[in-house]
Amino acid sequence: MLWARGEVMVNGAKRLAASVKRSKGAQVRFQFMPKENHASILHQAVIDGLKWMRVQ
């Protein structure tokens, strides 16, 4: 049951990324983070996002 909830979240994130990619000039990267949870995912996502933006 726990994986089913995670699968719903992953699919939602993938749909959001695909939608943003269709926007002109938008850059999107989907990164699955299986070791993170609700308490840690936001912090790690922000850090990774800032690193990714710096490389661009």
TITOR-808298 format. One record per residue (C-alpha): chain; x, y, z; residue number from 0. Coordinates in nm, 3 decimals. Layout:
<recs>
<rec 'A' <X Y Z> NUM>
...
</recs>
This chain:
<recs>
<rec 'A' <0.000 0.000 0.000> 0>
<rec 'A' <0.284 0.240 0.082> 1>
<rec 'A' <0.438 0.193 -0.264> 2>
<rec 'A' <0.101 0.263 -0.430> 3>
<rec 'A' <0.093 0.603 -0.259> 4>
<rec 'A' <0.449 0.672 -0.372> 5>
<rec 'A' <0.363 0.566 -0.725> 6>
<rec 'A' <0.077 0.817 -0.734> 7>
<rec 'A' <0.313 1.093 -0.622> 8>
<rec 'A' <0.578 0.997 -0.880> 9>
<rec 'A' <0.322 0.986 -1.160> 10>
<rec 'A' <0.186 1.326 -1.056> 11>
<rec 'A' <0.537 1.475 -1.055> 12>
<rec 'A' <0.607 1.330 -1.399> 13>
<rec 'A' <0.283 1.478 -1.535> 14>
<rec 'A' <0.369 1.816 -1.387> 15>
<rec 'A' <0.719 1.805 -1.539> 16>
<rec 'A' <0.574 1.713 -1.881> 17>
<rec 'A' <0.326 2.000 -1.859> 18>
<rec 'A' <0.594 2.254 -1.770> 19>
<rec 'A' <0.820 2.123 -2.049> 20>
<rec 'A' <0.554 2.225 -2.300> 21>
<rec 'A' <0.591 2.588 -2.186> 22>
<rec 'A' <0.812 2.791 -2.415> 23>
<rec 'A' <1.159 2.839 -2.268> 24>
<rec 'A' <1.100 2.623 -1.960> 25>
<rec 'A' <1.367 2.380 -1.846> 26>
<rec 'A' <1.257 2.083 -1.640> 27>
<rec 'A' <1.429 1.781 -1.497> 28>
<rec 'A' <1.253 1.501 -1.312> 29>
<rec 'A' <1.466 1.331 -1.050> 30>
<rec 'A' <1.338 1.032 -0.854> 31>
<rec 'A' <1.466 1.035 -0.495> 32>
<rec 'A' <1.386 0.695 -0.344> 33>
<rec 'A' <1.589 0.752 -0.025> 34>
<rec 'A' <1.398 1.069 0.071> 35>
<rec 'A' <1.070 1.101 0.264> 36>
<rec 'A' <0.820 1.380 0.332> 37>
<rec 'A' <1.048 1.527 0.598> 38>
<rec 'A' <1.359 1.541 0.380> 39>
<rec 'A' <1.246 1.559 0.017> 40>
<rec 'A' <1.183 1.934 -0.002> 41>
<rec 'A' <1.524 2.028 0.136> 42>
<rec 'A' <1.707 1.790 -0.096> 43>
<rec 'A' <1.498 1.895 -0.397> 44>
<rec 'A' <1.575 2.264 -0.338> 45>
<rec 'A' <1.948 2.196 -0.298> 46>
<rec 'A' <1.958 1.980 -0.612> 47>
<rec 'A' <1.749 2.234 -0.805> 48>
<rec 'A' <1.983 2.519 -0.715> 49>
<rec 'A' <2.285 2.311 -0.818> 50>
<rec 'A' <2.115 2.223 -1.148> 51>
<rec 'A' <2.027 2.589 -1.216> 52>
<rec 'A' <2.388 2.693 -1.152> 53>
<rec 'A' <2.512 2.446 -1.414> 54>
<rec 'A' <2.268 2.577 -1.677> 55>
</recs>
